Amino acid sequence: MKPLIGLLAALFLANSMVYAEPFSAADAQRQIKTLSNTLQSYSNADALTRYHAYKAKIWLSYAVNQQSERSLTLAGQEALQQAQHIVSGLQARQNLSLTTPVLSVSQVMRRDLWWQIEYLKQQGAIDKAPESLAHAEVMLVWAAAEYCELGWRHAQEPFNAVQQALYQVVESTGIQRTDISWQPEQLPSLQQLNGKGCHGVNPEFWPLAKVQLNQQSNSLKIHNIVHFARDSADLSPASKMVLQQWEILENQYPQLSAILTGYTDHHASSAYNIQLARRRVQAVQDYLVLQGMDIANITTEAKGAVDFQTDTEMKIAEAKSRRMVLQVTDVPGIEIKYLPQWQDLQIESKLQKVQVK
């Protein structure tokens, strides 16, 4: 009995969660109601917040599904704890992980669908279809858990729900389905992921993007610029989405070192702009460290109002200049390609998306 308890404790700690003793159906109902009421306040939030909040809602739905007259199943308890973890993080304004955990009584199934999810994340799906994407992720865990508990017939409905949600994501993003391709031979096998099956997932291979990102070529493509509002060092939700690629890259290339360089527009004095550039670099550094990057691998520099960017409209040129540029050291055998991105551009007094020239 003691080895079993130790195994369960290890699985729980691997997900950075602390699980309580089994509680009654009444306790569960009260907690579910409290969390549901709290989540309603995030219905009109930014896209990234709505993505996390909707994940919590689907976890709560699964907990309700797993509730009996007397108590929750182990799967239901874990689902409820996941919802509580997300709500607590939202209330504390923490940077929540984009990785969806696999329940300790479940396994990974349909790697093709998991790959679609990771690909769509990289293409900005959280910004364009946060609820549908969150729905697909948790339902994919739900479907596998149903398979483990009750068999394939009971898993078909949640698997169908996943495919429908992903169809809605693809429609919202405008991505061609032919672009969403995967090569199963380059992914960890189901045996590597699941071991004997239905006992959780091997964290060495999870999420799939740890292993598969950029394996199709010898190039590493990086969005390496984030932008700021005028006189601000706050990271916008769109900027955080750009930086979250580094959680994956750091897992894949732990030797990666980064140089962060901060810039400003031409407003204010030279001394003030240097200070502002330092604050912008500091904000990005703090975020990357929270994502798991070793601070010893980060070098920073503040340049202020130099290397002003150009555009036919001055306000756009200024917005493009309010930036932090990230460059990485060479990775042996990998060609690094820096890609521009404008999804987080903040135009003064005009925050809607514009055509960048």
C-alpha positions in Angstrom: 0.0 0.0 0.0 2.8 2.4 0.9 4.5 2.1 -2.6 1.1 2.9 -4.2 0.6 6.0 -2.0 4.2 7.2 -2.9 3.5 6.7 -6.6 0.3 8.8 -6.5 2.1 11.5 -4.5 4.9 11.6 -7.1 2.4 11.9 -9.9 0.6 14.8 -8.2 3.8 16.6 -7.4 4.9 16.3 -11.1 2.0 18.5 -12.0 2.9 21.0 -9.3 -0.4 20.4 -7.6 -1.3 19.6 -4.0 -4.2 17.2 -3.7 -6.5 17.0 -0.7 -8.0 14.0 0.8 -11.2 12.7 -0.9 -14.1 15.0 -0.1 -17.9 14.5 -0.2 -20.2 15.3 -3.0 -21.5 18.3 -1.1 -18.0 19.7 -0.7 -17.4 19.2 -4.4 -20.6 20.9 -5.3 -19.8 24.0 -3.2 -16.3 24.3 -4.7 -17.6 23.8 -8.2 -20.2 26.5 -7.7 -17.7 29.0 -6.2 -15.3 28.4 -9.1 -18.0 28.7 -11.7 -19.1 32.0 -10.3 -15.6 33.3 -10.2 -14.9 32.3 -13.8 -17.9 34.4 -15.0 -15.9 37.6 -14.3 -13.4 36.6 -17.0 -15.8 36.3 -19.9 -14.9 39.7 -21.4 -11.2 39.5 -20.6 -8.3 39.5 -23.1 -7.8 36.4 -25.3 -5.1 34.7 -23.2 -7.1 35.1 -20.0 -10.2 33.7 -21.7 -8.2 30.8 -22.9 -7.1 29.8 -19.4 -10.6 30.6 -17.9 -12.3 28.3 -20.5 -9.9 25.5 -19.7 -11.0 25.8 -16.1 -14.7 25.7 -17.2 -14.1 22.4 -19.1 -12.2 20.9 -16.2 -15.2 21.8 -14.0 -17.5 20.1 -16.5 -15.5 17.0 -16.3 -15.5 17.1 -12.5 -19.3 17.3 -12.6 -19.3 14.3 -15.0 -17.2 12.3 -12.6 -19.3 13.1 -9.5 -21.4 10.3 -7.9 -23.9 10.6 -5.1 -21.2 10.2 -2.5 -17.9 11.7 -3.8 -15.8 12.5 -6.8 -13.7 9.8 -8.6 -9.9 10.3 -8.6 -10.2 11.7 -12.1 -12.9 14.1 -11.0 -10.7 15.3 -8.0 -7.8 16.0 -10.3 -10.0 17.9 -12.8 -11.4 20.0 -9.9 -7.9 20.7 -8.7 -6.8 21.8 -12.2 -9.7 24.2 -12.3 -8.8 25.6 -8.8 -5.2 25.9 -9.9 -6.2 28.0 -13.0 -8.6 30.2 -11.0 -6.0 30.9 -8.3 -3.4 31.8 -11.0 -5.8 34.1 -12.7 -6.7 35.9 -9.5 -3.0 36.2 -8.6 -2.2 37.4 -12.2 0.3 34.7 -12.6 1.8 33.5 -15.9 0.0 30.2 -16.3 1.5 27.4 -18.4 0.1 26.7 -21.8 0.7 22.9 -21.3 -2.4 20.9 -20.5 -1.6 18.1 -18.0 -2.7 14.5 -18.5 -4.6 13.0 -15.6 -2.8 10.3 -13.6 -5.5 7.8 -14.4 -5.4 8.5 -18.1 -2.9 8.5 -21.1 -2.1 10.3 -24.4 -4.2 9.3 -27.3 -4.6 10.7 -30.8 -1.1 12.3 -31.2 -2.3 13.8 -34.5 -4.8 15.9 -32.7 -2.3 17.0 -30.0 0.1 18.0 -32.8 -2.7 20.1 -34.4 -3.3 21.8 -31.1 0.4 22.7 -30.7 0.7 23.8 -34.3 -2.3 26.1 -34.0 -0.9 27.6 -30.8 2.2 28.6 -32.6 0.1 30.2 -35.4 -1.7 32.5 -33.0 -4.8 30.5 -32.3 -5.0 31.6 -28.7 -5.5 35.1 -29.8 -8.1 34.2 -32.5 -10.1 31.3 -31.0 -9.2 31.0 -27.3 -12.3 29.2 -26.1 -12.4 26.6 -29.0 -8.7 25.8 -28.5 -9.1 25.4 -24.7 -12.1 23.2 -25.2 -10.2 20.9 -27.6 -7.3 20.5 -25.2 -9.2 19.5 -22.1 -11.7 17.4 -24.1 -8.8 15.4 -25.5 -7.7 14.6 -22.0 -11.3 13.8 -21.1 -11.7 11.5 -24.1 -8.6 9.5 -23.2 -9.7 9.3 -19.6 -13.2 8.0 -20.7 -11.4 5.4 -22.8 -9.3 4.2 -19.8 -12.3 4.0 -17.5 -15.1 2.8 -19.8 -13.7 1.8 -23.2 -13.8 3.1 -26.7 -17.6 3.4 -27.1 -17.7 6.0 -24.3 -14.7 7.9 -25.6 -16.1 8.5 -29.1 -18.3 11.4 -28.1 -15.6 13.5 -26.5 -13.2 12.7 -29.3 -15.8 14.0 -31.8 -16.1 17.1 -29.7 -12.4 17.7 -30.0 -12.5 17.4 -33.7 -15.4 19.8 -33.9 -13.6 22.4 -31.7 -10.4 22.1 -33.8 -12.5 22.7 -36.9 -13.8 25.9 -35.4 -10.2 27.0 -34.5 -9.0 26.4 -38.1 -12.0 28.3 -39.5 -11.2 31.2 -37.1 -7.5 31.4 -37.9 -7.8 30.9 -41.6 -5.1 28.3 -41.6 -5.2 25.8 -44.5 -5.7 22.3 -43.4 -2.9 21.2 -45.7 -0.5 23.3 -43.6 -1.3 21.2 -40.5 0.8 18.2 -41.1 2.6 15.8 -38.8 5.2 13.1 -39.1 4.4 10.3 -36.6 7.8 8.7 -37.0 9.5 11.9 -35.6 7.3 11.9 -32.5 7.7 9.9 -29.3 5.7 6.6 -29.5 2.6 6.0 -27.5 4.7 3.4 -25.5 7.2 6.1 -24.7 4.5 8.6 -23.7 2.2 6.2 -21.8 4.3 3.3 -20.5 1.9 0.7 -19.5 -1.1 3.0 -20.3 -3.7 4.8 -18.2 -1.2 5.8 -15.5 -0.3 9.3 -16.6 2.2 10.5 -19.1 6.0 10.5 -19.2 7.0 14.2 -18.6 10.2 13.7 -20.6 8.1 13.7 -23.7 5.3 16.0 -22.8 4.2 18.3 -24.4 4.8 16.8 -27.9 6.3 20.1 -29.0 9.3 19.5 -26.8 10.4 16.8 -29.2 8.9 17.7 -32.5 9.4 21.5 -32.8 11.6 22.2 -35.9 12.6 18.6 -36.2 11.4 18.7 -39.9 14.4 20.9 -40.7 17.8 22.2 -39.3 16.4 25.7 -38.8 15.1 27.3 -35.7 12.5 29.9 -36.5 12.0 32.5 -33.8 9.7 35.5 -33.3 12.2 37.6 -31.4 10.6 41.0 -31.0 7.9 42.2 -28.6 6.4 45.7 -28.5 5.2 48.0 -25.8 2.7 50.9 -25.4 4.1 54.4 -25.2 5.9 55.1 -21.9 5.2 51.5 -20.7 7.1 48.4 -19.7 4.1 46.2 -19.3 3.8 43.1 -21.4 0.5 42.9 -23.2 -1.3 39.5 -23.5 -0.2 39.4 -27.2 3.4 39.9 -26.2 3.2 37.2 -23.6 1.9 34.8 -26.3 5.0 35.6 -28.4 7.3 35.0 -25.5 5.7 31.7 -24.5 7.5 30.0 -27.4 10.5 30.1 -25.1 9.0 27.6 -22.7 9.2 25.1 -25.5 12.6 26.2 -26.9 14.2 26.1 -23.5 13.0 22.5 -23.0 14.4 21.5 -26.4 17.6 23.5 -26.2 18.6 23.9 -22.5 22.0 25.3 -23.6 20.2 28.3 -25.2 21.5 31.7 -24.1 19.7 35.0 -24.9 20.6 38.6 -25.4 17.8 41.1 -24.6 18.1 44.6 -26.0 15.6 47.3 -25.1 14.6 50.3 -27.3 12.2 53.2 -27.1 10.7 55.8 -29.4 12.0 59.4 -29.6 9.7 60.8 -26.9 11.3 62.0 -23.6 15.0 62.6 -22.8 17.9 60.3 -23.5 18.3 59.5 -19.8 14.7 58.7 -19.3 14.6 56.5 -22.5 17.5 54.5 -21.2 15.7 53.9 -17.9 12.5 52.9 -19.8 14.5 50.5 -22.1 15.9 48.9 -19.0 12.5 48.4 -17.5 11.3 46.8 -20.7 14.2 44.4 -20.8 13.6 43.6 -17.1 10.0 42.8 -17.8 10.9 40.3 -20.5 13.7 38.8 -18.4 11.4 38.3 -15.5 8.8 36.6 -17.8 11.4 34.3 -19.4 12.7 33.2 -15.9 9.1 32.4 -14.9 8.9 30.3 -18.1 11.9 28.3 -16.9 14.9 30.0 -18.5 18.0 30.1 -16.3 18.8 33.8 -15.5 22.5 32.9 -15.9 21.8 32.4 -19.6 20.4 35.9 -20.1 22.4 39.0 -21.0 20.7 42.4 -21.1 21.3 45.8 -22.7 19.3 49.0 -22.8 19.9 51.2 -25.9 17.0 53.7 -25.6 15.9 55.8 -28.6 18.3 54.4 -31.3 17.8 52.4 -34.4 14.4 54.0 -35.0 12.1 51.9 -37.1 10.5 53.1 -40.3 7.0 53.1 -41.7 4.9 55.4 -44.0 2.9 56.4 -40.9 4.8 58.0 -38.0 2.6 56.5 -35.3 3.3 53.0 -36.6 7.0 53.7 -36.9 7.0 54.8 -33.2 5.1 51.7 -32.2 7.5 49.5 -34.0 10.4 51.2 -32.3 9.0 50.6 -28.7 10.4 47.1 -28.6 12.6 44.5 -27.0 14.8 42.4 -29.3 15.9 39.0 -28.3 18.8 37.2 -30.0 20.2 33.8 -29.1 23.6 32.3 -29.2 24.5 29.8 -31.9 23.1 26.3 -31.5 25.4 23.8 -33.1 23.9 22.4 -36.3 20.9 24.7 -36.2 20.3 27.7 -38.5 18.5 30.4 -36.6 16.0 32.5 -38.5 14.4 35.6 -36.9 10.9 36.3 -38.0 9.0 39.7 -37.7 5.7 39.8 -36.0 3.2 42.6 -35.4 0.4 41.0 -33.5 1.3 42.8 -30.3 2.0 46.2 -31.9 0.4 49.0 -29.8 -0.4 52.2 -31.7 -0.8 55.3 -29.6 -4.5 56.0 -29.1 -5.3 53.4 -31.7 -5.0 49.8 -30.4 -6.8 48.0 -33.1 -4.8 46.0 -35.6 -3.4 47.9 -38.5 -1.7 47.0 -41.8 2.0 47.2 -41.1 4.2 48.2 -44.1 
